[in-house]
Amino acid sequence: EADGLATTVLGVDELLVVVSPRHAWASKSEPVTAADLASTPLVSRESGSGTRRTLELALGIDPALMAEPAAQLSSTGAIRAAIAGGVGPGVISSLLVEDDLRAGRLVTVSAAVDLRRPFRAVWSAGLSAGAQDLLAVIAALQHSPDSAPR
């Protein structure tokens, strides 16, 4: 590992393309493409955020060639509200929009790009026994049949 750091994947987060139920993409039958996402002003995180970087890498183009964001926000609540209010589509963690999807405030749109990202634990040498035990429990939960996504 780099510079004396160790890492392990704790899980996988799936980013979703979400829109207001009134947005044209809400009834789209074909998946949105990388070109669609790159050319559409999105409600997005600030430059440098993990979510935005995952999207940029998934699209496989120079971020400078993407459309200017419809809104660039640093809080998840503001992003969810802006998307639900019709400011534009957005890409956000499935873990953060469960309530909005259930309540019908947001709708998922199928995407033709892989928007998954690993969640990692990173530490320097000398991980305590308690921390090692915690990582072992998390790893066991990952592989448990009861831990399948809902």
C-alpha positions, 0 to 999 in steps of 0.5 A: 500500500502507498506510504505505509497505509493499508486498506480494505474494501468494506462494501460497495455503494451504488450511485443512482441517477435520480430525477423529479417525477415530473422530469422527462427522464422519469418516463424514459424507457431506455437507459441514459448513456454516458453522453446523456449524463455528460451533456446534461446540466446535473445537480452535483456535488462540489468538484473533488467530492468522491461522488462527483469523481466516481461519476467523472470516471464512469463517464470516461471523459475529461471533466472539462468537457461535461456540461456546467452543473445546473447546481453545485451543492455541498450538502446532501439535503440541498442536492436532494431538495434541488433534484426533487424541486426540478432543478435537474437530474442528479447522481447520488448514493442509493443509501441517501435517497431511500426515503425520497424514492419510497415517498415518490419525491424522486424517481430512479433512471436506468443508466448505461454506466457502472456507478458503483464505488467501493467503501474503504477503510484506510489506516496506518501501520499498527492497527489496534486489536479492537480495530482488527476485530471490527474489520473482521466483523464487517468482512463477515457481515459482507459475506452473510446471506442476511446482509444482501441489499434490500 
